[in-house]
Amino acid sequence: MTQIPARIMDWFDAKGWSIHPHQQEMFDRATDPATLLIAPTGGGKTMAGFLPTLAELAENDHSGLHTLYVSPLKALAADIRRNLRGPADEIGLPIRIEDRTGDTSATQKKRQRVDPPHILLTTPESLALLTSYEDAPRMFSGVQRVIVDEIHALAESKRGDQLMLALARLQSLCPDLRRVGLSATVEDPNAIARFLARHPDPCQIVQADPGPDPDIRMLKTQEMPPWSGGGAAYSIPAVLEQIKQHKTTLIFHNTRAQAEIFFHNIWLANDDGLPIGIHHGSLDRQQRERVEAAMVRGDLRAIVCTGSLDLGIDWGDVDLVIQIGAPKNVKRLVQRIGRANHRYNAPSKALLVPANRFEVVECVAALEAAKAHELDGEPRGSGPKDVLCQHILVAAAAGPFDANALFAEMTTAGPFADLSRAEFDACLDFCATGGYSLRAYDRWQRLLQRQDGQWQLRDPRAAQRIRMNLGTIQDTDTLKVRLKRNRGGKPLGEVEEAFAASLTPGDTFLIGGQIVRYEGLREMVVEVSRRADKKPKIATFSGTKFATSTQLSDRILRMFIQPDWPQLPAHTAEWLALQRDMSRLPQRDRLLIESFPNDGRENLCVYGFAGRNAQQTLGLLLTKRMEESGLAPLGFVATDYATLIWGLDAVTDPRPLFQLDALREGLDTWLAGNAVMKRTFRASATIAGLIERNTGGQRKSGRQATFSSDILYDTLLKYDPDHLLMQITREEAMRGLVDFGRIEAMIERIGDRIDVVRLDRVSPLAAPLFLEVGKVPVKGAAEERLLAEESERLLQAAGLGAK
Amino acid sequence: MNDLPFSFSGQDLRALGTGALWWPNRNLLCVSDLHLGKSERMARRGGPSLPPYDSQDTLTRLAADIDRTGAQTVICLGDSFDDLDALAALGTAEKLSLTTLQAGRQWIWIEGNHDPGPIGLGGSHLAEYTAAPLVFRHIAQPGGQSEVSGHYHPKTRLKARGRTITRPAFLLDHDRLILPAYGTYTGGLLSSENVLIDLMSDQAMAILTGSYPQIIPMPR
């Protein structure tokens, strides 16, 4: 098709709209096998993606599924369905447009498989599930186009890897399938194009006009930001003033807990009763939908939110974005700011609000980087093998398969283009037999090879179990929170199981902006009552915790060299000066280590500026060495700049801990036993199908029947340390959590220039670290000492005395 | 690994850090809920193929405890096998380990709810066993006295200076002693669950396993 059909052009004319150049270009390229569109928010991206579909459906009769649309958010799928319905009706296209997500009813889902709509809007998980059914070939026959929305977000996660495997499957079913990716502004469009394309086919990139530069500033406040803390409560009067001056404001937070606290505080100060809502991923779905609906109606002046609003749902007339807390990553900041002012070619407006003084420095660095158009990001390695294992099981659920054909199909997916046959065979062996060096499951193999060479499930009922455990999103174990039944039983949201375990009846915490009192646990539901009279404990939500990019870290270190800081507010400049005075400021070619007591523990703060993952690894390696030297470490926490280690004893000379040879030599064995590896193992083992999250019905009923994934890890480490899942865990850790290369680079850079400063209390720069989440416990001698102390105390308290 | 001496029904007993019970005066070692063959049973039922090393690991730990105590009598307090088919499917190496362990000592299998009477292995199979004044059975009975049992896989959780520590635990009151699960692939039931609160008296204590077992009032 060379021309946009007249009835569609007429519709544009009737609306008084013209077609954007990038929309035209996407149309012109409609027959290409793969096309990636990079466009800012509000650039008519969705229409650019769907225009060829509407044109083809307008020109030709098409029965069955024509276009699949995949987005990372359920809400986005529903939103697009509504936004597409209008134009389709007005153009006069009698087409069916339906969404299919975890929220779609079972009846509707069944009908969709028998009689699919022309356009199906779905998520990566729902699509993977669809490909696992035996009737997938029938349902997908004749599909022409697949549109992957927000592909820049999917490309950063295993959800995207899974999606690309599902597309490879689809392409086998429909060889003429054409792929379109819609992306926000990114630093490396070619990487996303490689990710999307059917390997080795090419993928053209269409760049929309990026529009004018955003108007980003720091929010001016009367009060100074505190030395530490993440609440930004000091900024509330100024934020309220901004809300009043704008139509609709989005107030972004980096974590759900911070959003809760901020929302609580802003309501206490909201004397004018401005309608303000809260939205984050731990809130009950109904609550979220209510807020979304109110937002679309224009009933709200502001929404306190987290990354759950990062992606492109059209929230109406947002004219200001406020980012509370340092943005951590310039690319994400720029994408978030795009949420404001949806009119194309008008500058979007944003204010940055640092939560504490270190974040002032980060915010200024991020502002400078955004102005210089310096986007950041780390390249992602090849696709992870746990996702591959899951996909093999999904393929088996759909029916018998030929290993050669499956391997050929998988390697057409961008993330798995470099997969070797040996790696594939190892994954297949794992899925079939468990892949253990002790061949114990000959009788009970999950997959069997038939006489004709095809692989199939030994027990066809296993297909159902595989489908129930499909997906790559790792929920930390969460428990639902609801009001106690005789008081209404209303669901409020979710908290982490570990947080729930720390509660005793009478404790209070914040959820959905309310203070609630913990009443008890009933059938694995946290029951609470409303309580407004006590200061709350804070709910710990997992939420994504962004890592500050290395590019930003380097900017900050460059800033530290300055004799004074005219670009920083006076209070922050004074704070840095105080740090320089009381201790030192970190430098790029030296390593600063502070040692000080705080709150009954001894602390060691190592300012490596090596990025969160490397600082995390450093924490693991250092605590392990400390444990061996009898220095009784209790745990550590890492940020992009520093690792803070606490323990029972002071470390007077940490220099010997930093011998690179010793660090490197022990890396493997040291990593083996630590909590981060166990966490990584748990995630990979769940994705690869070794641990089932859902076993249908029996989950949570008999608690003593389920056991910790740590036991599996320990067992493999002891008896089968080279097992595929242990390899995957190591690879995952190396790519994500370990980053030993940067530790080496740091140690080589600093040489013997290690400065140890002993202080009598926490330094200005170290204070914020105490509020970091993601603390890693060290289970060693210190824990046994603590246990002994606490037992003693409990016995005394019970009047039983010590023996 | 250390052990913790305590008194129950007038007898001096020791809780081993591994979760085994040692009665020095009778040279008697008692372990509960070994769940041998668990991985095999899960695979057989169409579940994931878990690392098939659990039976070997459980028996290795048991061998170490027997070796250390020199026990003359060993009581396996029920649910020793994940089910009877798991017993049948036990590998030759594991069967040999068991036979070696049984040689030269009295071995008692108490029936559990998973394994009513293991057959084809040495040792005596009993519904319960009395070594006065103590009675050994799998599941605690209402009104039981001087009773040693298992079944519930008790664990307990406490907070110490902000750290939450969870460990398998012995539960102990005037009338009964409940052993933690000894098997490698076993989880636990918190002492704060209603069923355990109801079972144990208000004065109940918990002994946490680990390198240095500790006794505390039972968290509820």
Interface residues (C-beta under 8 A of the other chain):
Chain A: T433 G434 Y436 L438 A440 Y441 R443 W444 Q445 R446 R458 D459 R461 A462 R465 A498 A501 S502 G600 L634 G635 G689 L690 I691 E692 T695 R703 Q704 A705 T706 F707 S708 I711 L712 T715 L716 K718 Y719 D720 H723 P777 E783 E784 L786 L787 A788 E789 E790 S791 L794 L795 A798 L800
Chain B: S39 E40 A43 R44 G46 G47 P48 S49 L50 P51 P52 Y53 D54 Q56 D57 G91 Y152 H153 R157 L158 K159 A160 R161 R163 T164 I165 A181 T184 Y185 T186 G187 G188 L189 L190 E193 L208 G210 S211 Y212 Q214 I215 I216 P217
